Amino acid sequence: MALLRKINQVLLFLLIVTLCVILYKKVHKRTVIKNEADVESETPEELEEEIPVVICAAAGRMGAAMAAINSIYSNTDANILFYVVGLRNTLSRIRKWIEHSKLREINFKIVEFNPTVLKGKIRPDASRPELLQPLNFVRFYLPLLIHQHEKVIYLDDDVIVQGDIQELYDTTLALGHAAAFSDDCDLPSTQDIHRLVGLQNTYMGYLDYRKKTIKDLGISPSTCSFNPGVIVANMTEWKHQRITKQLEKWMQKNVEENLYSSSLGGGVATSPMLIVFHGKYSTINPLWHIRHLVVCSGQHQMKTHNGL
């Protein structure tokens, strides 16, 4: 009888342990599931979306780039990641400009642009050689510089932003569109006409319609142009449509046939984009990109594009 009692006690003990293990596993499983659900439900609310903004900082225009960055940073609470693009010999200067000013608080990455990608794609132009600077073409190569973002804002360094950049980032791009621009059909004021002779806001102002290659595009010369100084870009569509390759093709055609030049309306960076994106771009609210605002300092004048 004593042996039987001990066996029963052992069996009872094992039964109790088994039940405890089963209960523990059930409770633990529910806790894990709950924790995973909590993480999933909290992620959209707690993780603030990062807004990537690309700005070039050329050697002679460092102050302009920093002013543009400061105008964005000062007018938003959004989580901005600045990609400041420069050539190799300016990278240390860019870092000093940022780290020795109040901009040291910004979230930024310094990106080197390799100008060798432009070899053989730029036609020499003596009338406005400054427009041939490599950083003017950074906007063509956004996917090569920015990898982990679906949507990117590109800004020229002469832009002063006076509103919350989040609103610009929220611009809706139509299905199949790789970029959004501001239409550029406005005209300069009368007093600026004499200074802007040849500058038009139609395709005729950018492309040489005497050339067969341009005529064969079938684009009316009176078509309203857009201004690529402010761009909201969809990187997935950009890569899918091979936009960079298309732009490079027209750069090379220009080298061979002189299809556009800075002696026309807007230099050499806008024209390929007008061709590639014709009829295939979304629009930015025009209040985000206003042309022909002029800042005067002594005898020097600088055109600015203001995001209001």
Disulfide bonds with the S-S distance in Angstrom:
Cys185-Cys224 1.83
